[in-house]
Amino acid sequence: MLHLKHLLENNKAWSRNIAETDPSFFEILSKNQKPDYLWIGCSDSRVPANQIVGLRPGDLFVHRNVANLVVHTDLNCLSVMQYAVQVLEVEHIIICGHYGCGGVGAALFHKELGLIENWLRHIQDVSMLHQRELDAIESPKDRVNKLCEFNVIEQAMNVCRTTIVRDAWRRGQKLAIHGWIYALDDGLLQDLSITVSAAEEIESVYEQAIANRRRA
């Protein structure tokens, strides 16, 4: 168990199964990477990006962090975005959160967790933007889930406002930003009414998405 032999055995079985199903799969995969999508999601182990959208390796470029944040000083996330947009030329960036996110809950209820509190401060900033709507929700679970939705919307807007995306649109590059949320209890994704494909759409799409969440 110390050397994780069971995981290595699982890998052999997986590789063997893929090769039997599609003998040319690994040869083709090793020569090229041309995904159409960049997925920015949460690090939560229950939200495996490829599996929940039914895509195979090579079809989805992925960046994950706690609570699916897009912070303008996070060079890790920005580097992934730049490579995806400028080199891979993805046509879609999907920001996907999930209900019951532990990071969102920790931020909302100001849990003392050490270093990660600095990261979660960005979610507290989001909660302050929507304080009235959140305070009106009695159930702590429902309040967390509503903040999960607002967080996805705000992070999608952060993506739209990066120089990476704005420059792509100025070049005439085909690129759309989407905001989704995933439900752990049934495995289903929900579109949060965010699809932005040009700079001039940002504010109107944002206002409509927020209005929809306030009514939901």
C-alpha positions in Angstrom: 0.0 0.0 0.0 3.0 2.3 0.7 3.9 2.3 -3.0 0.3 2.6 -4.2 0.5 -0.6 -6.3 -3.3 -0.7 -6.6 -3.3 2.6 -8.5 -0.5 1.4 -10.9 -2.5 -1.8 -11.5 -5.6 0.3 -12.2 -3.6 2.3 -14.7 -2.5 -0.9 -16.5 -6.1 -2.1 -16.7 -7.3 1.3 -18.0 -4.5 1.4 -20.6 -5.2 -2.1 -21.7 -9.0 -1.4 -22.0 -8.5 1.7 -24.1 -6.0 0.0 -26.4 -8.4 -2.9 -26.9 -11.3 -0.5 -27.6 -9.4 1.8 -29.9 -5.9 0.5 -30.9 -4.8 3.8 -32.4 -5.9 6.0 -29.5 -2.6 6.5 -27.7 -0.6 6.9 -30.9 -3.0 9.7 -32.1 -3.2 11.3 -28.6 0.6 11.4 -28.2 1.1 13.3 -31.5 -1.4 16.2 -31.0 -3.4 18.2 -28.5 -6.3 20.1 -30.0 -9.2 20.5 -27.5 -12.1 22.8 -28.2 -12.7 23.5 -24.5 -10.9 25.0 -21.5 -12.5 23.9 -18.2 -11.9 26.0 -15.1 -13.3 24.0 -12.2 -13.1 23.2 -8.5 -10.4 20.9 -7.1 -13.1 18.9 -5.4 -12.4 15.2 -6.1 -16.1 14.6 -6.7 -16.2 16.8 -9.8 -14.1 15.0 -12.5 -14.2 17.3 -15.5 -13.8 14.9 -18.4 -16.2 12.3 -17.0 -19.2 14.5 -16.3 -19.3 15.9 -19.8 -18.5 12.6 -21.4 -15.2 13.6 -23.1 -12.1 11.5 -23.5 -8.5 12.5 -22.8 -7.3 15.1 -25.2 -10.8 16.8 -25.6 -10.7 19.0 -22.6 -7.9 21.3 -21.3 -8.3 21.7 -17.6 -7.4 24.0 -14.7 -8.8 23.4 -11.2 -8.4 25.2 -7.9 -10.3 25.5 -4.7 -13.7 27.0 -5.4 -13.0 27.6 -9.2 -11.7 31.1 -8.8 -10.3 33.3 -11.6 -8.1 35.8 -9.8 -6.3 38.5 -11.9 -3.0 38.0 -9.9 -3.0 34.2 -10.2 -0.3 33.5 -12.8 -1.1 29.8 -12.7 -4.6 30.2 -13.9 -3.8 33.1 -16.3 -1.0 31.0 -17.9 -3.4 28.1 -18.5 -5.8 30.5 -20.1 -3.2 32.1 -22.3 -1.9 28.8 -23.5 -5.5 27.5 -24.1 -6.6 30.6 -26.0 -3.4 31.6 -27.9 -1.8 28.3 -28.6 -4.5 25.6 -28.5 -7.1 28.1 -29.8 -10.0 26.7 -27.8 -13.4 28.0 -28.7 -15.0 27.7 -25.3 -14.0 28.5 -21.7 -16.3 26.9 -19.2 -16.2 28.0 -15.6 -17.9 25.3 -13.6 -18.7 25.4 -9.9 -20.6 22.9 -7.9 -23.3 23.0 -5.2 -22.2 22.3 -1.7 -18.6 23.6 -2.3 -16.6 23.4 0.8 -14.5 26.4 -0.1 -17.6 28.6 -0.6 -19.1 27.4 2.7 -15.9 28.1 4.6 -15.7 31.6 3.1 -19.4 32.3 3.8 -19.2 31.2 7.5 -15.7 32.6 8.1 -14.2 29.2 9.1 -10.6 29.4 10.5 -8.6 27.1 8.2 -5.2 28.7 8.1 -3.4 29.6 4.8 -6.4 28.9 2.6 -8.4 31.7 4.2 -6.3 34.2 2.1 -7.6 32.4 -1.0 -11.1 32.2 0.2 -11.1 36.0 0.8 -12.0 36.3 -2.9 -15.3 34.5 -2.3 -16.0 36.7 0.7 -15.7 39.6 -1.7 -18.3 37.9 -3.9 -20.6 37.4 -0.9 -20.4 41.1 -0.1 -21.6 42.0 -3.6 -24.7 39.9 -3.0 -25.2 40.3 0.8 -28.8 41.3 0.6 -29.9 38.2 -1.4 -27.8 35.9 0.8 -29.0 37.3 4.1 -32.6 36.7 2.9 -32.0 32.9 2.7 -32.7 31.2 6.0 -31.3 27.7 5.3 -27.4 27.7 5.6 -27.3 25.0 2.9 -29.4 27.0 0.5 -27.3 30.1 1.3 -24.1 28.3 0.4 -25.6 27.0 -2.8 -26.8 30.5 -3.8 -23.3 31.8 -3.2 -21.9 29.0 -5.3 -24.1 30.3 -8.2 -23.1 33.9 -7.7 -19.4 32.8 -7.5 -19.6 31.1 -10.9 -21.1 34.2 -12.4 -18.5 36.5 -11.0 -15.6 34.2 -12.0 -17.0 34.1 -15.6 -17.0 37.8 -15.6 -13.4 37.8 -14.4 -12.5 35.6 -17.3 -14.2 38.0 -19.7 -12.3 40.9 -18.4 -8.8 39.4 -18.7 -6.5 40.9 -21.3 -6.2 37.3 -22.7 -9.9 37.1 -23.6 -10.3 40.8 -24.6 -7.3 40.6 -26.9 -8.7 37.4 -28.5 -12.0 39.1 -29.2 -10.1 42.1 -30.7 -8.3 39.8 -33.0 -11.6 38.4 -34.1 -10.9 35.0 -32.6 -14.0 32.8 -32.0 -14.2 32.4 -28.2 -17.2 32.0 -25.9 -17.3 32.1 -22.1 -19.8 29.9 -20.2 -20.8 29.6 -16.5 -22.1 26.3 -15.3 -22.8 24.6 -12.0 -22.8 20.9 -11.1 -25.0 19.1 -8.6 -23.3 16.3 -6.6 -26.6 14.6 -5.7 -27.7 13.8 -9.3 -24.6 14.4 -11.4 -26.3 17.0 -13.6 -24.9 20.3 -14.9 -26.9 23.5 -15.1 -26.2 26.4 -17.4 -26.4 29.7 -15.3 -27.4 31.7 -18.4 -23.9 33.0 -19.0 -22.6 32.8 -22.6 -20.4 35.7 -23.6 -18.8 35.8 -27.0 -17.9 39.5 -27.4 -16.9 42.3 -25.1 -20.0 44.3 -25.7 -22.1 41.5 -24.4 -20.5 41.3 -20.9 -22.6 43.8 -19.0 -26.0 42.7 -20.4 -25.3 39.0 -19.9 -24.1 39.6 -16.4 -27.1 41.6 -15.4 -29.5 39.0 -16.8 -27.6 36.1 -15.1 -27.7 37.9 -11.7 -31.4 38.7 -12.2 -32.1 35.0 -13.0 -30.3 33.8 -9.9 -32.1 36.3 -7.6 -35.5 35.0 -8.9 -34.5 31.3 -8.7 
